[in-house]
Each structure stands twice: as C-alpha cells, then as structure tokens.
C-alpha cells in the first residue's frame, strides 16, 4: 500500500513537472486559435473544439486527424441540408456545393487544404514522425482551415445581444424549426 502511494506521488510529480515545462508552449498555441465564439448545436462543433484542444496540448497527429473528420462531418451535414444524393467524397461535396453557390470559395479551399494538404494524414509516416516542427505547422494549418470552414459555413452577425445566423438552415439541427446558437467555451 505504501509503495503504491509513493508511486502515485512520483507519477503526479513527474506529470506536474512535464505540464509546467510545456505550459508556455501551450499558451502560445492557444493564443493562435481563432475558432468562433458562437456555433450551431451540431455534434461536429465539438469536433472543431477538440481539434483546437489537441493542437494546444501538442497532440499534433490528433489535431490533423480530427480536422479531417471535421471536414467529413460538415460535408455530410451539408449534403443532407442541400439534399445531395449519391456517394460523394467530402471534397466532391464541397466542390459541388461551391459550384451551386451554397458555400464560398474560401470554405472549399480550406476543406481541400485540410484533406489534401502537404503532410496530409496519409503522409504522416515514419519518414516524418519526428519532424515535430513540421508536424506542428501542419496541425496549425489544419486548425486555421477548420476555423475558416466554420466561419464561412456557419457565419453570423451580432446585433446588440442578438446573434443572427448568416444562413439559418446551416444552424438547424434535427427537427428544430428555428436556428439555435450556442456559446463555445475554450479554456
């Protein structure tokens, strides 16, 4: 029992020291996060938040993978909103929605950059596994583009104390008849 307690105390001390050493880097990364304060109540807004949290924590592989999933999820959602039938890739859906004027060129470019960008998830192999600066830069790039997709697809304006969605149907979820807005809490 006593040795277990000592082990737990040493483990706590080591984890605390590691966190303290990493904290200035986390603060610098957190200062670069530009996600929106107001978001629709869709499940994938939590995915965007988690992407930011992983990036700030230094979990760069995770942030890149989650950014890919965010693009897939928004693509699926928009496919439902605009009734796109058939089997589409996320990139294909974004391209079609852009050609129909349903999403902006900036949203399309950001989605493509996440999915196809240099050092995409498939490119994260043994060759690049320890290139942390490059990996960190790619994670930051993905997060920046997640923020762009979010800002373009889920745009809003604030008038006094009222938040008005730019495209109300993008803010609907399930059987809701009117858009709902949630306040995102980061750190």
N, C-alpha and C positions, 0 to 999 in steps of 0.2 A: 504494500500500500504506500509506504513511504517513498520507494523508488519510483512508483508511478507519479506521485506528486512532484518529485524532483524533475522527472522527465517532462511533465506538463509545464512546470515553471521555466525550464530551459527552453522548451519549444516556444512558449509565449515570449520570452526574452528575445530569442532569435527572430521571431516573426515581427516583433515590435521594432527591433533594430533595422531589419530589412525595410519595413514600411517607412520608418523615419528617413532612411537614406534615399528612398525613392520619392518621397513626398514633393520635393522641389520640381522634379520632372513631371509628376502628375499635375501639379498646379499649372505649370507652363502649358501642358497639353490641354487641360480644362479651359484655359483662357482662349484657346483657339476653336472651341466648339461653338458652332453657330446654328444649332437647331432652333426651330420656332418655339415660342413660349406657349402658343395656343395650337391645339391639334384636334383632329376629329377623334371620335371614340372608337376607332378601328383597332383591331388587335395588333396590326403591324406598326402602329406608332410606338408601341413598346419595343419593337424590334429596332427602330431608329434610335430610341433612347439607349437600348442595350449596346448598340454599335458604339455610341459615344462613350458609354461607361467602360467598355472593353478597351477602346483606344486610350482613354485617360489612364486606365490601370496598366497599360503597357501590354495588353493581350492583343498584339497586332494581327496574328493569324486569325483570331476570333473576330476581330473587328472587320476584317476583309470578308470573311465567310458570311458574317451577319449582314454586311452591306449587300452582298449578292442575294441573300434571302429577302432582304427588303425590296429590292428591285423586282424579284419574282412575285412577292406578295402584292405590291402595288399594281403590277401588271395584271395579276389575276383579278384583283378588285376592279380595276378599270375595264377589264374585259367583260365583267358582269354588268357594270354600270352602263356600258355602251353596247351591250349585247353582241359581243364578238363571238361568233361560232367557229368551231374548228379547233384544231390543235395548233396553237401559236407558241413560239418561244417568247420569253419576256422581251427580247429585242424586237421581234416581229410585231408584237402587240404595240410596243411603244412607237415603232415606225408607222404602223397603220393609224394609230390614234393621232399622231402628229400630222400625217398626210390628210386626215379628215378635219384637222383644226381643233381637235379635242384636247390636246396638250401642246405645250410650247416646244420650240426647238431646243431651248435650254434644258428642259426635262428630258427630252430624247437624248441629247448629247451627254448628259450626266449619266443616264441609265447605261448607255453604250460604254462610256468610260469605265464604269464600275464592272460591267460584265466582261469587257474585252481588254481593258487597260493593261499596260505594261506591268508585268509581275501580277497578272490575274491569279485567281486562286489556283488554277491548274498549273500555273508557272511557279508556284511556291514549292520547289522541290529541294532535294539535298544540295543542289548547287547554290541555292540562295538562303538556305536555312539559317545561316549565322550572319547574314548581312543585315543586322538589325537596323541600321540607319536607313537602308533602302526599304526594308520591310515597314519601318515606322512611317516613312514618307508615303508609301503606298496606302497604308491604313489611313493616314490623314487625308490623302487624296480621296479615298473612298468615302470617308465621313463627310468631307466637303461636298461631294456629289450627292450623297444621301440628303444633305441639307438643301441642296438645290432642287432635287426632285420634290422634296417635301414642300418647299416654298413655292414652287411653280404649280404643282398639282393641288395643293391644299392652301392656296393663297387666301388671305383675309385682310380686312382693314378694321382698325379700331376707331370708333367714333364715340368719344366720351368714355363711358363704361360699357359700351356695347361692342361686341366682336361680330363682324358680319363676314361670313364665308364668301370668297370670290366666286366660286362655282358651288352653289348649295348642294347639288346632287353628289358631289365628291365627299360631302360631310355627312351624308345619310348612312345609316347602318341598319341592316335587318329590316324591320317593319316600321321604323321611325318615319313620321310624316314631315318632321321639320328637323333641320340640322341641329346637332348638339356640338358644343365646344368644351374641350377640357383644357385645364391649365397644366402644362408639363412642369414637373419639378425635377430639376437637375441639382445634384449635390446639395 
